[in-house]
Amino acid sequence: MATFDPEIHDDNPPLDAAFMAGMKPSRRGRPKLDAPKVEVKIRLDAKTVEHLRDSGPGWQTRVNALLGKMVEAGQI
């Protein structure tokens, strides 16, 4: 069995204090949003939800946009 020879495997930097000081934690996943959405629970009439779902994919995004416009206009 062969033994480890550092002369052969010198392509890796030494893991000394100077090397470790330059390390940065890795960021995984999506970047954090400046204004993340908040999950809420709301109870609506069954007919209202059925109508919204029947409008197709993206209905929740459309409802959010409409509510946002109403808030900006001072309607709610």
N, C-alpha and C positions, 0 to 999 in steps of 0.2 A: 504494500500500500504506500502511495506517495505521500510525502509530508508537504505542508504549506511552505512555499518559498516566497518571501516578500519581494525578492528581486524579480520574480516572474510576474507577480500580480501587483505591480506598482501603478496601475492605472486608476486605482481608487485613492482619493485623498485621505490623509490620516484624520481620524475622528478626534481631534484635539480641541481644546477650549476655543481657539481662534476660529476653527471651522464651525463649531457649534454656535458661536456668537453670531455668525452670519446667517444662521438658519431662520426661516420664517415659517409660521404655521400654514399649512395648506388650507385653502378654501375649497370646500366641496359644495356642489349643488348650485342653485340659482343665486345670483347676487341679491342682497337684501333690497327691498323696495323702499323708496323715501316715504311713500304713503301706502302701506299695505292695506288690503281690504280686510274687513272685520267680519267674521262669521257670526250671523245672528239667527235666531229662531223666531219665526213669525207665523201666526195662525191666520189663514185666509179662507174665504168661502171656497167650497169645492168647485163651484162653477167658474170662479175666477181663476183658480189654478188650472183647471181643465182648459179654459180658453187660452191662457198663457202658454201652456205646454203644447197645445195644438198649433201655436204660431211657429213652431219649429225650433231647431237647435239654436242656442244662444239667447233663449228667452230671458234668462236671468240677467244677462248682460244688458239686454234692451230695457228691462225693468229698472236696473240700476241707473242707466243713462237717463231715462225719463224722470226718475225721482231726483236725480242730480239737477236736471234742467228746472224742475219745479221748485227745488230749494233755492237755486240761483235767482229765479224770478220772484221769490217771496210768496209763492202760492201755498207752500206748506212749511 
